[in-house]
Amino acid sequence: MRQESESVSGASKRSLVPSVSGNTALAVSKELGEGVRIIALTHVAGFEGPNVQELSHGARKRLESAGVRVFTGQHAFGGVGRAVRNKLGTYQVDEIMAWTLRTFGQGTKVAVEIALMAADAGLVRTDEDIISMGGTGQGVDTALVVRPANSYRFFDLKVREVICKPRDF
């Protein structure tokens, strides 16, 4: 047990949290306290509809005031490949990978995806472990210790530990 807690605490300097409204990221920030850098990753603009940014300006300001860094960018598993599926009705490799990760739960897929996104944005290093969280719908139900990778080096990403994930999903 000691070995597990040491590796989790070693990764806990940075935590990635998906957050649409900002509420989950604020809750995680309060729970983990100072000393942990929280990075909130939001839905890409246009996810809900053309020109719609789901995270309000006020919520972004609240997060930033609480010391939470906010990143909005291209989803690693939902970009041009999703456009091809929507237009032509055929799945691309990125969405097949996403569906494969969902066999471990939606939260696992999200935690892996935001680790790729944060690495691509230069917000986390690819040679240091982080805690990456994910969930389904509202809140988070999954936390992984991950060694991130850039999306073009996807297979270098390592899920080093599963802190928690739901049994039933």
N, C-alpha and C positions, 0 to 999 in steps of 0.2 A: 504494500500500500504506500509506503514512503516513497518509493521510486515514482509512482504515478503522481503523487502530489508535487514532487519536485519538478517533474517535467511540465505539469500544468502551470505551476507558479512561474517557471521560466518563460513560458509563452504568454503570460498574462500582462506583459507590458503594453501590448496592443491588442485590442479586440474590435472585430468587425461586426456590425449589427445592421441587418436590413431594416429599413424603417420607411414606411409610406407617409404616415402622418407626423412622425417625429416622436410619438409617445413611447414606443419601445426603446428607442435610443436614449431618451431621457431617463426612463426607468432603469436601464442597464447602467447608465452613468452614475445614477444615485446609488445603486446597489453595489457596484464595484468600487466606487469612491475615487479619491485622488490617487495618483500613482499609476493609473491605467489609462492609456490613451484610447479613447473611443472614436471610431470612425463609423459614421452612419452612411450607408449606401442606399440611395433612393431609387425608385422606378425612374427610368429614362423619361424625359419629356416626350409626350405623345403616346405613352403606354396605355393610358385610359381613353385617349381620343386625340385627334389632331390638335396640336398646340396646347395641350393640357399638361400642366406640371402639378402633380398631386401634392407635393410638399409645399405648403403655403409659405409665403415670404415671412410671415410672423413666426411660424414653426421653425423655419431655418434660423431666424435670428435668436429664438429661444435656445436652440441647440448650440449655436455658436457661443452664446453668452455663458452656457454651462460648460464650455470647453470641448464640446463635441465637434469634430471636423465633419463636414458634410460633403459627400461626393455624389454627383449625378452624372451618369455616363452610360455608354452602350452596354447592354447586357451581354455577357460573354456567350450565353447560349441562346440568344434571341434576336439577332440582328438581321443581316441580309438573308440568312437561311430561313428565317420566319417569313420574310417577304416572299421568298420563292414558294414556300408552302401555301401561304395565303393566296397567291396569284395562280400558281400552277398545280396546287394540290399534291405536292410531293415533298416528303421530308428530306432534309439535308443532314449532314453528319453532326452538326452542332446540336440539333434537336434530338437526334438519336442518342447522343451522349447524355443529354439532359434526362431523357426518359429512362435511360439505364441507371443513372444516379438516383432517380426517384424510386427505384426498387428498394432503396434504403430509407425512403421517406422524402417528402418535399423539402423538409428542413435541411437534409444532407445535400440535396441538389443546390439549394440556395447558398449554403455555407461554402461549398466548393466554388460556385459561380462568383460570389462576391470576393473570394480570395483572389481569383483570377483578375477581376475588375480592379481591385485595389493595387495589385502588383502592376498591372498595365498602366495605371495612373501614377505609379511611383510613390504610392502612399504607404506601402509596406515593402520590406526587403524580401528577396527570394532566398536569402541564406539565414533567415531567422524564423523560428516558429511563432505563430500567432494563434489566438483563439478566434474562430470564425463561427458565427451563429446563423441560424436559419429557422424558418417556421412555415406554417401554412395558414393563410388568412390573416389572423391577428396575433401579434406577439411572436415569441420564439419558443421552440420546443427542442431545439437541437444545438449542441455546442461541440465543436471539433477543435483539436489542436492540429494545425495545418502548417506545413512548410509550403508557402505560396510559390507559384510560378507565373510567368507571363503566359497569356493565353496561347501564343504561338509556340510555347514550350509546355503545353498542357500536361504531358506525361511525366514531367519533372515534379509536378505537384504531388505532395505526399500527405495523406491523412495519417497523422502520427498517433493520434488517440481519439477515441470517441468519449467525450465527457458525458454526454447524455443525448438520447434520441428517443422518440416515442416507440413503444413496442407495437402499438396498434395505430395504423395510419391508413 
